[in-house]
Amino acid sequence: MAVTRLILIEGMIGSGKTTTAGHLADWLARRGEDVRAFGEGAADHPIRTRRVDELLAAPAPGDPEVYSAGQWRRLAERCLHDEQTIICESIFLQNSVMPAFIDDAGTTAVTKICTEIQRQAAPAEPFLVYLRPTDIAAAIARVHQASTSSRAEPGISTRPRCPPP
């Protein structure tokens, strides 16, 4: 049986993606595994998306291919050739597919995005974890409180502000 080297953690805002990625990375490291977890806004994230770059006010890449599905193939190759387990938070559904829905893309366009990412990432046999909070109102309240009480840097928020429930 092949060892999974690519773990994708997805879920709604406030569901615990960042916490889960951190706990999983810590657990794997304690077992002696070489592991790296990438939060959705990591500067060196192996998958770049236009939406995350816009949220972080990152400079526009000189090469429009930066956002292509080929980056998923490169990540899959990295996972196959390295002994390191890669954990990526929010990068498949939330930051690669969801923007197409937001931009009113049709079913055909969204299906094409998903299919191409799946085709490129398939060699790494990624393990997809989808988190769903049991109490959605509490999750939204946590996100709202976190977004209004502290920020990593002035003017930058990786979490949208939500009104209290």
Secondary structure, 3 states (H helix, E strand, C coil): CCCCCEEEEEECCCCCHHHHHHHHHHHHHHCCCEEEEECCCCCCCCCCCHHHHHHCCCCCCCCHHHHCCHHHHHHHHHHHHCCEEEEEECCCHHHHHHHHHHCCCCHHHHHHHHHHHHHHHHHHCCEEEEECCCCHHHHHHHHHHHHHHCCCECCECCCCCCCCC
